[in-house]
């Protein structure tokens, strides 16, 4: 059982420790690894258990937890408005609006996050004639930190607030 084993460790020592844990697990050893540093958990590629205030909230592989939270999709920026009707089956959030001036003409650039089963080619197909308004697009690849926040609601449990524990 390793409890926060890399606290204060340098980059090389951290990498060596993670590789050692992977080797032990590959040989069949059961390793319990607790950490608040979720990129380490991602590097271990192991089963993840999310615990908050002593309660198990979720358990599974990183891929299973990400899939269950439906945090995948795309983010994009468009000149003008997104045709919402073409994305009615997905969760669309307008993130921000900014001004841009390509070719000396003022216009509004809208930034969207579209969550659900949507690939970049499908986004382009759904935009249809508005594809020419597309400024940027990025596939969302959620990580464990985003999953943790989604599962716990980003809250600090009452016990930690009232009891003064960290």
N, C-alpha and C positions, 0 to 999 in steps of 0.2 A: 504494500500500500504506500503510495507516494502522495503526500499532501503538499501542494504548492512547491514541487521540487526545484523549480527554476527561478524562484524569487531571488533576485540579486545575481543571477548567473550571467556571465558574458555570452555573447552570441555563439561562440564556438562550443562552449560547455553546454549550452541549451541544445544545440543541434546534436551533439554527441549523446546527451541524455535521452532525447527523443528517439534517436536511432537505436539505443540500447533497449528502450522500452518496446519498440517495434520488434526487435529481435527476440526478446523474451516472450512476447505474445505469439510470435510465429512458431516458437518452439513449444507452445502449448501452456505457458504459464498464465495464470489469471493475474491481471494487473489492475488495480484500482488506482486511478490517477485523478486527483482533484486539483482543479485550477480555475481561476477566474479569467485566465488569459486564453480566450477561445481560439485564436489562431494555432495554439499548441494542440488543442483537441482536433482541429482540422488536419493538422500534420500527422496525427496518430492514425487517422482513418479507422477509428474504432467505434464501438457502440457508444452512444452518448446518452447520458441521463441528466435531465435538467431538474435541479432541486431548488426550491425556493421556500424559505422558512421551514425547513425540515420535511417538506412534502415533495414527492416525485410528481412533477407536472407533465413530463414527456420522456419517452425512451425510444431509441431507434438509431439507425445510421444517420449520418449527416444528410444524405440524400432523402431519406424518408421524412426526416423532420422538416426539411426545406419544402418538400412536396406537400406535406400536410398543411403548411402555413400559407400555401399559394402565394408566395412572394416572387415568383418568376414572371417574366414578361419582358417588356421593353420600355425604355424611356426615349422620348423623341422631342425635337424642337421643330416647330413649323412657323412659317410666315402665315399669319392668319389663324383661323379657328380649326380645330379638329372636327371632322364630321362625326359627331357623337353617335348618330344613328347607325353608322357602320361598325361601331364598337359596343353596342348595347349589351352584348353578352359578356362583357369584360368589366373589370373595375378600373375606371378612368379617373385620374386625379390631375387637375391642372396645378402644377407646382409653382410656377411663377410666370410673369409676363415681363418682357424687357423690350427696349427699343433698339432697333438696328438700322443701319443706314447703308445698305449695299448700293453701289452705283449712285450714291448721292441722294437716294430717295429714302425718306423716313418711313419705317413700317414697324409693326409690332411682331415680336417673336414670342410664341407661346410654348411653354415647356410642359410636357405631359409625362405621367407615369401610368402605364397601362399594364395591369396585372392579370394574369391568366394564361391560358394556352395560346400564346401568340408568338410566332417567329418573326424575324425581320422580313423575310419574303412575304409572309402573310400580311404584315403591316402595310407593305408597299402595295399589295394587291387590294387591300381594303381602302387605301387612300385613293385609288383610282386616278382620276384627273388631277387630284391635289398632290400627287407624288412630287410634282415640280416645286411645291411649297416646303418640302422636307429640307430642313437645315442640317439636322444631325439625328442619328439613331444609335442606340446602344442596347445590347441584350443585357438584361438584368440577371446577375448571377449572385443570388443572396448568399450570405455567409452565416455562420452560427451566431454571431452577435445580433444580426437582424432577427433570426429565429428566436433567440433568447428574449429579446425585447417584445416580439409579437406574442410569445407564450406567456410571459410574466406581465405583460401590459406596461413594461418599463417602470413598474412601481418598485418602491422600497417597501418591503413587508413591514407590517406594524411592529413586529417584535424588534426589528432593527432600529426603527425610529424611536420607539419608547424605551427599549432596553439599552440603547446606546452601543449595541454591538455593531461591528463593521462587517 
